[in-house]
Amino acid sequence: MFGGVAGHGKCVEFVKRYGLPFLMVGGGGYTIRNVSRCWTYETSVALGTEIANELPYNDYFEYFGPDFKLHISPSNMANQNTSEYLEKIK
């Protein structure tokens, strides 16, 4: 389907299956361009509302650059986390 935003939506769908009230709270490590996408999509999944990939112009439109679409296109960005670093923060 799409990049990482869809994976976050799958987590929301999983929690919703229990049929219990739940609270979504933020985490860390996001870029400003992607956190707005993530929260927009996760909120739509929580509300059971589909939204278009093409975003309408709004007061926060610049946060969705450079392509101004909801979903992130996959990239071939190299993982720069070293094994040593990952072991250190484990």
Contact map, one row per residue, 1 for C-alpha under 8 A:
111001000000000000000000000000000000000000000000000000000000000000000000000000000000000000
111111000000000000000000000000000000000000000000000000000000000000000011110000000000000000
111111100000000000000000000000000000000000000000000000000000000000000011110000000000000000
011111110000000000000000000000000000000000000000000000000000000000000001010000000000000000
011111111000000000000000000000000000110010000000000000000000000000000011000000000000000000
111111111100000000000000000000000000000010000000000000000000000000000010000000000000000000
001111111110000000000000000000000000000000000000000000000000000000000000000000000000000000
000111111111000000000000000000000000010001000000000000000000000000000000000000000000000000
000011111111100000000000000000000000000011001000000000000000000000000000000000000000000000
000001111111110000000000000000000000000000000000000000000000000000000000000000000000000000
000000111111111000000000000000000000000000000000000000000000000000000000000000000000000000
000000011111111100000000000000000000000001001100000000000000000000000000000000000000000000
000000001111111110000000000000000000000000001100000000000000000000000000000000000000000000
000000000111111111000000000000000000000000000000000000000000000000000000000000000000000000
000000000011111111100100000000000000000000000000000000000000000000000000000000000000000000
000000000001111111110100000000000000000000000100000000000000000000000000000000000000000000
000000000000111111100000000000000000000000000000000000000000000000000000000000000000000000
000000000000011111110000000000000000000000000000000000000000000000000000000000000000000000
000000000000001111111000000000000000000000000000000000000000000000000000000000000000000000
000000000000000101111100000000000000000000000000000000000000000000000000000000000000000000
000000000000000000111110000000000000000000000000000000000000000000000000000000000000000000
000000000000001100011111000000000000000000000000000000000000000000000000000000000000000000
000000000000000000001111100000000000000000000000000000000000000000000000000000000000000000
000000000000000000000111110000000000000000000000000000000000000000000000000000000000000000
000000000000000000000011111000000000000000000000000000000000000000000000000000000000000000
000000000000000000000001111100000000000000000000000000000000000000000000000000000000000000
000000000000000000000000111110000000000000000000000000000000000000000000000000000000000000
000000000000000000000000011111000000000000000000000000000000000000000000000000000000000000
000000000000000000000000001111100000000000000000000000000000000000000000000000000000000000
000000000000000000000000000111110110000000000000000000000000000000000000000000000000000000
000000000000000000000000000011111110000000000000000000000000000000000000000000000000000000
000000000000000000000000000001111111000000000000000000000000001000000000000000000000000000
000000000000000000000000000000111111100000000000000000000000001110000000000000000000000000
000000000000000000000000000001111111110000000000000000000000000100000001000000000000000000
000000000000000000000000000001111111111000000000000000000000000000000000000000000000000000
000000000000000000000000000000011111111100000000000000000000001100000000000000000000000000
000010000000000000000000000000001111111110000000000000000000000100000110000000000000000000
000010010000000000000000000000000111111111000000000000000000000000000000000000000000000000
000000000000000000000000000000000011111111100000000000000000000000000000000000000000000000
000000000000000000000000000000000001111111110000000000000000000000000100000000000000000000
000011001000000000000000000000000000111111111000001000000000000000000100000000000000000000
000000011001000000000000000000000000011111111100000000000000000000000000000000000000000000
000000000000000000000000000000000000001111111110000000000000000000000000000000000000000000
000000000000000000000000000000000000000111111111111000000000000000000000000000000000000000
000000001001100000000000000000000000000011111111110000000000000000000000000000000000000000
000000000001100100000000000000000000000001111111100000000000000000000000000000000000000000
000000000000000000000000000000000000000000111111100000000000000000000000000000000000000000
000000000000000000000000000000000000000000011111110000000000000000000000000000000000000000
000000000000000000000000000000000000000000011111111000000000000000000000000000000000000000
000000000000000000000000000000000000000000011001111100000000000000000000000000000000000000
000000000000000000000000000000000000000010010000111110000000000000000000000000000000000000
000000000000000000000000000000000000000000000000011111100000000000000100000000000000000000
000000000000000000000000000000000000000000000000001111100000000000001110000000000000000000
000000000000000000000000000000000000000000000000000111110000000000011100000000000000000000
000000000000000000000000000000000000000000000000000111111000000000011100000000000000000000
000000000000000000000000000000000000000000000000000001111100100000000000000000000000000000
000000000000000000000000000000000000000000000000000000111110100000000000000000000000000000
000000000000000000000000000000000000000000000000000000011111100000000000000000000000000000
000000000000000000000000000000000000000000000000000000001111100000000000000000000000000000
000000000000000000000000000000000000000000000000000000000111111100000000000000000000000000
000000000000000000000000000000000000000000000000000000011111111110010000000000000000000000
000000000000000000000000000000000000000000000000000000000001111110010000000000000000000000
000000000000000000000000000000011001000000000000000000000001111110000000000000000000000000
000000000000000000000000000000001101100000000000000000000001111111111100000000000000000000
000000000000000000000000000000001000000000000000000000000000111111111000000000000000000000
000000000000000000000000000000000000000000000000000000000000000111110000000000000000000000
000000000000000000000000000000000000000000000000000000000000000111111000000000000000000000
000000000000000000000000000000000000000000000000000001100000110111111100000000000000000000
000000000000000000000000000000000000000000000000000011100000000110111111000000000000000000
000000000000000000000000000000000000100110000000000111100000000100011111000000000000000000
011011000000000000000000000000000000100000000000000010000000000000001111100000000000000000
011110000000000000000000000000000100000000000000000000000000000000001111110000000000000000
011000000000000000000000000000000000000000000000000000000000000000000011111000000000000000
011100000000000000000000000000000000000000000000000000000000000000000001111100000000000000
000000000000000000000000000000000000000000000000000000000000000000000000111110000000000000
000000000000000000000000000000000000000000000000000000000000000000000000011111000000000000
000000000000000000000000000000000000000000000000000000000000000000000000001111100000000000
000000000000000000000000000000000000000000000000000000000000000000000000000111110000000000
000000000000000000000000000000000000000000000000000000000000000000000000000011111000000000
000000000000000000000000000000000000000000000000000000000000000000000000000001111100000000
000000000000000000000000000000000000000000000000000000000000000000000000000000111110110000
000000000000000000000000000000000000000000000000000000000000000000000000000000011111110000
000000000000000000000000000000000000000000000000000000000000000000000000000000001111111000
000000000000000000000000000000000000000000000000000000000000000000000000000000000111111100
000000000000000000000000000000000000000000000000000000000000000000000000000000001111111110
000000000000000000000000000000000000000000000000000000000000000000000000000000001111111111
000000000000000000000000000000000000000000000000000000000000000000000000000000000011111111
000000000000000000000000000000000000000000000000000000000000000000000000000000000001111111
000000000000000000000000000000000000000000000000000000000000000000000000000000000000111111
000000000000000000000000000000000000000000000000000000000000000000000000000000000000011111
